[in-house]
Amino acid sequence: MNQLLSSAIILAAGLSERMGIMKPLLCFDDQHNFLEHLIDDYSKIITEEIVVVVNNEVKSKCDFKNNKKIKIILNDHTEEGRMSSVILGIRALQNRKSCFMHNVDNPFVNFFLLEKMESMVKEDNCVMPLFKGKGGHPILFGEKIIDHISKTKSDDDFREALRPYECATVETDDERILININIKSEYRKYFKYKL
């Protein structure tokens, strides 16, 4: 497994209203919640920084350990929606060459897929994985997109921000790229832990 030269942003500041429990704090395994698992997996392959955008509750309840790669960013305005977290995460980056954006409600990381995506990124494109023609997560941004998003406002539309740029795609047989765990029944489908 090769080390990746991109940065990563993990979005974990949402209010989890449909779930009723903070999604970053859901059990992934016996040692980790969703957020800790994602940080652990990305830390194994990312040589650059990992920016984690959280709300107050998540920040107070997660064990972020002492990892020099990790930068924790607090979003005090979660009511402004996901775009506010994307912008905060991107503005916090030191390395702006390329960056993965991973939502915490998809807690699965496919190392080989990330390698393939990184091999396809250019300064003026994004790269998205596809399963049977459907786009999934994470998304990888090139430098010009990172710069563009850093200058947008939190009420701007995410898809509109990407519209001027080419989006390369990578076909994968990993159906997990499509998973978004938003409600308790979706969580129970993939995990054995009680809520």
DOMARZA-911022 format. One line per 3 residues: their letters; for each residue x negated, y, z of C-alpha. Coordinates in pm, 1 decimal. Layout:
REM DOMARZA-911022
a) X,Y,Z | ...
END
This chain:
REM DOMARZA-911022
mnq) 0.0,0.0,0.0 | -149.1,332.0,-112.4 | -143.4,655.7,83.2
lls) 78.2,925.1,-67.5 | -35.9,1282.4,-125.8 | 311.7,1437.5,-100.7
sai) 457.5,1590.3,212.7 | 793.5,1478.6,352.6 | 1090.3,1654.6,507.9
ila) 1333.6,1453.7,720.0 | 1671.1,1622.6,764.7 | 1816.2,1540.1,1107.1
agl) 1998.9,1853.8,1220.5 | 2356.6,1776.2,1118.1 | 2642.6,1771.5,1367.3
ser) 2745.4,1408.6,1290.0 | 3112.1,1500.0,1336.3 | 3254.4,1201.9,1145.0
mgi) 3030.0,956.7,1332.3 | 3105.5,1107.4,1675.1 | 2747.8,1023.7,1780.9
mkp) 2431.3,1199.3,1664.5 | 2318.9,992.8,1365.2 | 1945.3,1045.7,1426.2
llc) 1991.9,877.8,1766.1 | 2161.6,560.9,1634.2 | 1965.0,241.1,1702.5
fdd) 1766.2,118.4,1403.9 | 1595.5,-164.3,1592.4 | 1508.6,-251.7,1951.7
qhn) 1234.1,12.5,1969.2 | 1350.0,297.1,1742.6 | 1644.9,514.4,1662.3
fle) 1702.2,624.9,1300.7 | 1483.9,933.4,1325.9 | 1196.6,764.1,1509.1
hli) 1200.0,483.0,1252.6 | 1181.8,724.7,958.1 | 898.6,920.0,1119.9
ddy) 711.4,596.4,1191.8 | 750.3,467.3,835.2 | 654.8,793.9,667.2
ski) 356.8,834.9,903.0 | 211.4,510.4,766.3 | 197.2,635.0,406.9
ite) 196.2,1015.3,403.9 | -148.9,1173.1,427.4 | -4.3,1523.9,441.4
eiv) 254.8,1666.6,679.7 | 596.8,1543.4,783.3 | 841.8,1820.7,868.8
vvv) 1138.8,1710.3,1077.9 | 1437.8,1946.2,1098.5 | 1651.1,1881.8,1407.6
nne) 1918.6,2039.1,1625.4 | 1882.1,2096.7,1999.6 | 2042.7,1768.7,2104.7
vks) 1822.6,1556.4,1879.4 | 1510.1,1746.4,1983.1 | 1580.9,1682.0,2350.8
kcd) 1646.4,1308.4,2309.1 | 1381.9,1186.6,2062.6 | 1031.6,1068.4,2136.1
fkn) 814.4,1245.8,1879.9 | 487.8,1116.8,2030.4 | 162.5,1301.8,1970.0
nkk) 123.3,1292.7,1594.1 | -71.7,1571.5,1422.2 | 114.8,1511.9,1095.1
iki) 454.6,1587.1,1249.2 | 599.8,1936.5,1263.9 | 934.4,1970.0,1445.3
iln) 1156.3,2255.2,1323.1 | 1469.8,2353.1,1513.8 | 1778.4,2454.1,1316.4
dht) 1984.2,2680.5,1541.7 | 2240.4,2739.8,1267.1 | 2362.9,2391.7,1178.5
eeg) 2707.9,2536.2,1104.3 | 2553.3,2678.6,786.0 | 2523.1,2327.9,644.8
rms) 2254.0,2105.3,500.8 | 2101.5,2369.9,275.2 | 1993.3,2568.3,581.3
svi) 1791.0,2266.8,698.1 | 1641.7,2210.8,352.1 | 1524.3,2573.1,338.6
lgi) 1382.6,2565.2,693.2 | 1195.8,2243.2,616.3 | 1050.2,2372.7,291.0
ral) 946.4,2706.2,441.1 | 760.3,2516.8,714.9 | 545.3,2321.7,466.5
qnr) 173.4,2393.3,446.3 | 122.5,2162.7,145.4 | 366.2,2264.3,-128.1
ksc) 239.4,2048.3,-415.0 | 518.5,1790.4,-383.2 | 758.3,1686.5,-110.3
fmh) 1000.9,1403.2,-38.7 | 1334.7,1502.4,114.4 | 1493.2,1223.2,318.7
nvd) 1830.0,1239.1,497.6 | 1838.4,1072.6,837.7 | 2170.9,900.1,760.5
npf) 1980.6,683.2,511.5 | 1723.0,527.8,746.9 | 1559.3,294.8,493.3
vnf) 1216.7,354.7,336.5 | 1090.3,161.9,32.7 | 714.6,220.7,12.8
fll) 675.3,87.1,-342.0 | 956.3,308.8,-467.4 | 794.7,616.5,-309.1
ekm) 465.7,531.4,-483.0 | 640.1,503.7,-819.4 | 822.8,832.6,-763.0
esm) 501.8,1013.5,-671.2 | 335.3,888.9,-991.4 | 611.2,1065.9,-1190.9
vke) 633.0,1401.6,-1016.7 | 520.2,1718.1,-1197.6 | 503.6,2073.7,-1072.4
dnc) 831.7,2161.7,-1247.6 | 1046.7,1852.2,-1193.0 | 1213.2,1643.6,-927.5
vmp) 1224.5,1263.9,-914.0 | 1529.3,1066.7,-803.9 | 1574.5,690.0,-763.1
lfk) 1862.6,516.5,-942.6 | 2041.3,191.7,-860.4 | 2257.5,71.6,-1151.2
gkg) 2270.1,426.9,-1285.2 | 2369.2,590.2,-953.5 | 2137.6,846.3,-795.8
ghp) 2018.5,795.4,-440.3 | 1761.2,900.0,-181.7 | 1503.8,1024.1,-114.2
ilf) 1441.5,1298.9,-371.8 | 1090.2,1416.0,-455.0 | 1038.5,1783.8,-543.7
gek) 756.9,1930.2,-749.3 | 578.7,2254.1,-659.9 | 796.0,2494.7,-861.5
iid) 1116.4,2354.3,-711.5 | 972.2,2381.8,-361.1 | 884.0,2743.9,-429.7
his) 1228.9,2814.0,-578.1 | 1420.1,2661.6,-285.4 | 1204.6,2848.0,-33.1
ktk) 1343.8,3172.1,-178.6 | 1711.7,3071.6,-176.2 | 1976.1,3144.0,88.8
sdd) 2147.4,2887.8,311.5 | 2483.1,2945.1,141.7 | 2338.3,2860.9,-202.0
dfr) 2443.3,2531.2,-356.6 | 2178.1,2258.7,-349.5 | 2267.5,2117.4,-691.4
eal) 2266.7,2465.5,-842.0 | 1916.1,2521.0,-707.1 | 1797.3,2210.6,-895.0
rpy) 1987.8,2278.2,-1218.9 | 1710.8,2470.1,-1403.2 | 1465.4,2181.9,-1355.5
eca) 1414.6,1843.5,-1517.3 | 1504.6,1545.9,-1299.2 | 1306.9,1231.1,-1373.7
tve) 1458.1,903.0,-1258.0 | 1319.6,572.7,-1134.0 | 1533.4,259.9,-1163.3
tdd) 1518.3,35.5,-859.0 | 1685.3,-288.7,-752.3 | 1698.7,-159.6,-393.8
eri) 2066.5,-83.8,-333.3 | 1980.3,79.3,0.0 | 1894.3,405.5,-178.3
lin) 2271.6,464.8,-204.1 | 2349.2,417.9,163.9 | 2480.3,711.8,365.9
ini) 2586.0,610.5,714.6 | 2849.4,865.4,813.4 | 3109.8,666.4,1008.7
kse) 3100.2,383.8,1262.3 | 3221.9,114.0,1021.6 | 2934.8,195.4,782.5
yrk) 2688.2,164.6,1069.4 | 2831.2,-173.3,1175.5 | 2795.3,-301.4,819.1
yfk) 2415.1,-278.0,841.1 | 2332.9,-288.7,1212.5 | 2418.2,-522.8,1500.0
ykl) 2402.3,-264.3,1780.1 | 2710.8,-151.5,1971.3 | 2818.4,211.0,1951.2
END
